[in-house]
Amino acid sequence: MSTEQILCNGCGVDSKSVYFSGVLKEVSKMEIEDWLFMKPYVFTHVIKDLAETHGIVHFDTIKDASLFFYGMREKHELSDNVIKFSAAYKFGKRQGNCIPKDSNAQYNGSN
């Protein structure tokens, strides 16, 4: 495991973060990143502990987070696992975050 810390504009910013969960225990963040690189979205990095069933995808802009969230918010298959994306909680609170929808953006998947 690398000791390098990845800094991005999405670290600590709830509107630039998308939560994911699923049957993902023992699925590495690299496996998830490799899978996401095949999708038509721009993201900065994934935060996920190998032993956990959830994690966070970070983005540099709210627009990138919005495109990703509204295009990927349904359940998806990742190898033999299911992954579901949802809005991250507001940092430090148990309150859901509302990711704004960009009216000028082209969304893949559900709107």
C-alpha positions as CSV (number, residue, x, y, z in Angstrom):
1,M,0.0,0.0,0.0
2,S,1.3,3.4,-0.9
3,T,2.0,6.0,1.7
4,E,1.5,8.8,-0.8
5,Q,-1.4,11.1,0.1
6,I,-3.5,12.1,-2.8
7,L,-4.8,15.6,-2.5
8,C,-7.6,16.8,-4.7
9,N,-10.2,19.5,-4.8
10,G,-12.8,16.9,-3.7
11,C,-11.1,15.9,-0.5
12,G,-13.2,17.2,2.4
13,V,-15.9,18.7,0.0
14,D,-19.2,16.9,0.2
15,S,-20.5,18.4,-3.1
16,K,-17.5,16.9,-4.9
17,S,-17.9,13.4,-3.4
18,V,-20.1,10.4,-4.3
19,Y,-20.6,7.5,-1.9
20,F,-20.7,3.9,-3.1
21,S,-21.6,0.6,-1.4
22,G,-22.3,-3.0,-2.3
23,V,-20.9,-6.5,-2.0
24,L,-17.4,-5.0,-2.1
25,K,-15.5,-6.6,0.8
26,E,-12.0,-7.6,-0.6
27,V,-12.5,-5.5,-3.7
28,S,-9.6,-3.0,-3.8
29,K,-9.8,0.7,-4.6
30,M,-7.6,0.0,-7.6
31,E,-10.1,-2.5,-9.0
32,I,-12.8,0.1,-8.6
33,E,-10.7,2.8,-10.2
34,D,-9.7,0.6,-13.1
35,W,-13.4,-0.2,-13.7
36,L,-14.4,3.5,-13.4
37,F,-11.7,4.5,-15.9
38,M,-13.6,2.5,-18.5
39,K,-16.7,4.8,-17.9
40,P,-17.1,8.2,-19.6
41,Y,-16.6,10.2,-16.5
42,V,-13.7,12.2,-15.0
43,F,-12.9,11.5,-11.3
44,T,-9.8,12.2,-9.2
45,H,-9.5,9.1,-7.0
46,V,-11.4,6.5,-4.9
47,I,-11.1,6.1,-1.1
48,K,-11.9,2.6,0.1
49,D,-10.4,0.2,2.6
50,L,-10.1,-3.4,1.4
51,A,-12.1,-4.7,4.4
52,E,-15.0,-2.3,3.9
53,T,-18.1,-2.6,1.7
54,H,-18.3,1.1,0.9
55,G,-16.2,4.1,-0.1
56,I,-16.1,7.5,-1.8
57,V,-15.3,8.8,-5.3
58,H,-13.8,12.3,-5.4
59,F,-14.0,14.8,-8.2
60,D,-12.2,18.1,-8.9
61,T,-15.4,20.0,-9.8
62,I,-19.1,19.9,-8.9
63,K,-19.9,19.5,-12.6
64,D,-17.8,16.3,-12.7
65,A,-19.5,15.0,-9.6
66,S,-22.9,15.8,-11.0
67,L,-22.3,14.1,-14.3
68,F,-21.0,11.0,-12.6
69,F,-23.8,10.9,-9.9
70,Y,-26.7,11.3,-12.3
71,G,-25.2,9.0,-14.8
72,M,-24.2,6.2,-12.4
73,R,-26.8,6.4,-9.6
74,E,-28.3,3.1,-10.4
75,K,-26.9,-0.3,-9.4
76,H,-24.1,-1.6,-11.6
77,E,-22.2,-4.9,-11.9
78,L,-18.5,-4.8,-11.1
79,S,-17.0,-8.2,-11.8
80,D,-19.1,-10.6,-9.7
81,N,-20.2,-7.8,-7.4
82,V,-22.9,-5.1,-7.3
83,I,-22.0,-1.5,-6.7
84,K,-24.5,1.3,-6.0
85,F,-23.7,5.0,-6.0
86,S,-25.5,7.6,-3.9
87,A,-24.9,11.2,-2.7
88,A,-22.4,11.4,0.1
89,Y,-23.5,12.7,3.5
90,K,-22.5,16.2,4.4
91,F,-19.2,16.0,6.1
92,G,-19.5,15.8,9.9
93,K,-23.3,15.4,9.7
94,R,-25.7,12.5,9.1
95,Q,-27.5,14.7,6.6
96,G,-27.7,13.8,2.9
97,N,-25.9,16.0,0.4
98,C,-27.8,17.3,-2.6
99,I,-25.6,17.1,-5.7
100,P,-26.8,19.8,-8.1
101,K,-27.9,18.7,-11.6
102,D,-26.2,20.7,-14.4
103,S,-29.0,21.7,-16.9
104,N,-26.4,22.0,-19.7
105,A,-24.8,18.6,-19.1
106,Q,-25.3,15.5,-21.1
107,Y,-26.0,12.6,-18.8
108,N,-25.5,8.9,-19.6
109,G,-27.9,6.5,-17.9
110,S,-30.8,7.7,-15.9
111,N,-31.7,11.3,-15.4
